Every structure is written in structure tokens, then in C-alpha cells.
Amino acid sequence: MFEKGSVLRDGKLTAVRNVCGQRYLYTPLGKDGVRDWSTDDYLNRLEDDAGTLWPSLVTEIISLKEPAVRSLLSRFIAVMHLRNVEIFNLIDRTVLLRDQLFGPLTPEQLADRGPDLPDPTDATSIFTHTLISGIDRIFESFAAKQWYVLCASSDFFVTSDRPVMFFPNSAGKAGVGVAGSTAIFPLSPQRMLIMVDQANPLPNEYVTIESFADRAGKFGTFNREFLNRSIRFALGPTPIRFADF
């Protein structure tokens, strides 16, 4: 594990709770003071479903064109793109800034909001609503791309607390729905999912580092980007090979 801002020799072992430790991030309080666990339950079900696929995904050669595989994995990656504390903090700061600029919302303004809308005074409520409402658009963007799995013969790839990375198109733009933008998602220390537009095909669904190197350059670029763009931490195999950065 590397903490952002540290030098690489500070990589160290740590427990997951030291990386992901914010309580009730997905369970806003309702007006009755009872927590809404629906988003948390949805995420747990999705993780359980993805867990049934993962052993095959990281050790075997399975078809990446299989609709059930693409649907489940696209949805899971969409959630992983959204469910991080940086987005929560952005919403929290926005709520605070709104109140500083315009004052708190009045009871009349709150009463005018429909029952299906999140509580505009509660960052957790807005965050969970944003997460659930945004999944489908991101899911569709990932599902429409061409998928490849980049395979290393030994532990190589790192991930971070921002596990979905976008690389820019020829115009320098990157992100969900941006034509020509490449998305990557580490499946394991030895496998990386690459999602590209149909206009940029590779010869096979599973590509070894050796056959892919001429196209993509050194794969240490992926590891460096996960470290540089992380919120707080980058995580990888033990020991993490500093040369991979």
C-alpha cells in the first residue's frame, strides 16, 4: 500500500479498514430518524453476484462477449467508479457552499420537493441518490465498448481507492461517454480489464504483456497513473516492485 504524497519506499502493509473506513456512507437518515439501508443492500447483492464471477474472471479464459458477463461486470465497474469518498466529499462541500452563499433552504422550499428526491440538506442522501441514478448511464457506456483483458505472468498491476481509470482520446478528453476514451479496471494483480471503443480493436480478447507491449508501451504507466490519481492510497501485490512505477 502506498499513501498518496509519500515516496515509494513508504509502501507498507495495512488493513482494509485503514483505507476504507467511513461509516454510514450509503445509509442516509430518513425524516423519521431511521437509516435507509436500500442502497447498502443493493451494493451487497451486486458484490455477491460479482463474487460468483470473479474466480473465473481472474484465472480462466471466459468469453468477454457473453451478455451475462458483460452486464454484471459493467454494472459492478459503474458502481466502483461512483462509490468513493471523493464524490461524497464533493457533494458535502457543495451543500455547505450553497448554504453559505444563499442560506439554508426554507421549510417551504423543502416541502415543495417530491418524495422521490433526496433530502437536499443531507450529503449522504444526495450521494446515495447520485450513485443509484448514475449507474445505468455509466453501465451503458462500459457495456458498449470493446473489452480485452491484459494478462501478466506474475503479480504486476496495482489498484487504488479510485479503481476505474480513464485515458484520453486523441483530443485529450477522457471520461464516461467520451468517444475514443479508454477505461481500465484492475481485476487482479495479474489481470487488467481494458475497455476501448470499437474503432480501436485488438487482435484477441486476452492479451499478454509481451504481445501488447508494442501498442501500449511500458505498463508501468498504468501503475503510475493509479498512484498519481488516487485519492489517498494505491494498493498492490506484496511486495510492490518499485520498477513497475
N, C-alpha and C positions, 0 to 999 in steps of 0.2 A: 504494500500500500504506500502510495506517495501522497503527501499532503501538498496541495497547491501552494506555490510560493517557496517550497523547500528545495534544497538541492537534491539531486538524485540519490546521493549516499544516505539520505534520511529515510529511504524506503524501509518500512518495518511491518511486522505482523500486527494485526489489530482485530478485535471482534467486530462483527457486522453492526452491533448496537452502537459502536463508536462512530460509525459512518452515517447510519440512518436511524436517528433517534428521536424524531419529533412525534409526540403523542397526538392522537385525535386529528390527524391531518385530513382524514377523509370522512369524519363523523361530526358534522355541524350540530349545534344545539338547536332544537326547534323552539317555537314560541312557548311551548309547554315545559321547556327545560329538559326534555328528553332528547338524547342523541339520535340522529338519523343514521342507521348503520347500512342503508341500502347500497351506497357506493362501495363501502368496505366489503360487503357481501359479494357484490358484483366482481370486484377485483380478486377476491379469494377464489371464486368459481373459475375465473379466467386463468388464474395461476395454476389451479388444479388441472384444468383441461390442457394447458400448455405443458404441464409436467408430464403428462402421459406421452407427449410427442417428443420431448427433449432427448431421452436416451437414444432414440433412433436418429434424431437430427444431428447429434454431435459425434456419433460413432459409425453410422451406416451411410449408404448411398440410397437416398429415397428421392422420388420424383418431386421436384420443386414446382411442377405444373399441376400436381394433384389439388383439386379445388378445396378439399377439406384442410389440407396442409396450409395452403396459401391463405385461406380465410382465417384460420385460427392464429397463424403466425403474424399476419398483417394486423389483426386486432390487438394482439399482445404487444407488438412493437409500437403501435399507435399509443397505447396506454403508457408504455415505458417512456415514450417521448414527452408525454404530458405530466406524468406523476412525479415531479421533483419539486423540492422545496424552493427552488429559484422562482418558479412560476407562482407558488403560493406567496412568496415574499413580494413579488412584483404586484400582485393583486392587493396585498396588505398595504403596501406603500401607496398605491393608487387610491384606496379608500381613505387613508389618512390625509393624502394631499387634497382630495375632493372636499373633505370636511374642513380642512384648513383654509381653502380658497373660498368656499361657498357656505360653510357652516353645515352642521348636521342636518340630515333630512327631517322634515317635519312629520308629525303623525299623519297629516293629511296626505302627504306625498307617499308615505309608506302604505296607507290604506288603499291608494289607487292602484297598487301593483297587484297583478293577478296571482292566484295561489300557486301557479306552476313556476313562477320566477323566484330566484334565490333571494334571500334576505340581503339587501344592498348594504347593510351595516356590518355584516359578518363576512370576513375574508374567507373563512373556511367554507361557508355556504356558497359563495361565488366560485371558489376554487373547485369544489366538487361538481357544481353545475357546469363549469367550463370544461372540466375533464370529460364528463359523460357526453355532453353535447358536441364536443370536438372530435370524439373518437371516429365517427363514421367518415368524416371528410378526410382525415389522415389515413384511415384504413383504406379507403378507395384509392388514394394516391399511391400507397405502397403496393396494393394488390395489382395495380395497372402496370407496374414496372417489370422488367426482366430480372430474374433472380439468378444469382450464382453464389456458390459457397467457395471461398478461398480457403485452401487446406494447407496447414503446415505440418511437418513431420514430427515436431516436438512443440512444447508449450512456447508460445511466442506472443500472442496478442494480449493486450490489456483492454480493460474497460474503465468506466468511471461512473460517477454519480450523474453524469449526463450521457447515457449509453447509446443514444442514437445520434449519429454524426452526419452532417451534410457537407458535400464538397461542391464547389461552384461549377456552373456551366461555362461555356466559352465567353459569356458576357460578364462573368464574375458574380453571378447571382446564385444563391443556394437556398434551399428550404422546401417545405412541403408544397407540392403542386408546381414547383418551378421546373419548366421544361429543360431537360438536359442536366439537371442537378442529380448527383449521385448520393444515395443514402447508404450508410453502412451500420451494421449492428453486430457486435461480437456474440457468437453463440457459445464459444468456449475458448480456452487459451490456444486451441489448435484450429479453430474454425471461425471465419468471419463471413457474415452474410452481406453480399454486395447487391444493391438494387439500383439498376440503371434503366434509362428509357430504351424503348425498342430500337431506337436508331443507333444504339451503341452495343451491338451484340458481341458476345464472346463465344468461342467455339464449343465449350462444354459447360454443363451446369456445375460440375465440380472441377475446380482448377487448382493445381498445385502451385506453390510459390514459384517453383522453377519455370513452369511454362507461362506464368502470368507476369514474370518479372520484367520482360521487355516492354510490356504495355504500361505497367503501373510504377515502375521504378522501385526504390527501396521501400519495403513495407514498414520500416521504422517510422515513416511518415504517419501512418495510422496511429501508432503508439504515441508519438509526439503530440499529435492533434488531440487525442483523448486526454493527455495530461494538460495541454495548454488550455483546452476549452472546458475542463472540468470545473465544477462549482467549488468543491473542496478537495476531492480525492480522486486519484486514479488507482485502480486495483488490477493485479495481475498474478501470474504464476509465481511460485516461490522456488528459487529466488528469481526476481525480475532481473533479466540480463540488461545491464546498462547500455550495452552496444545496440540494443533494439531501439533505443531512443536517438 
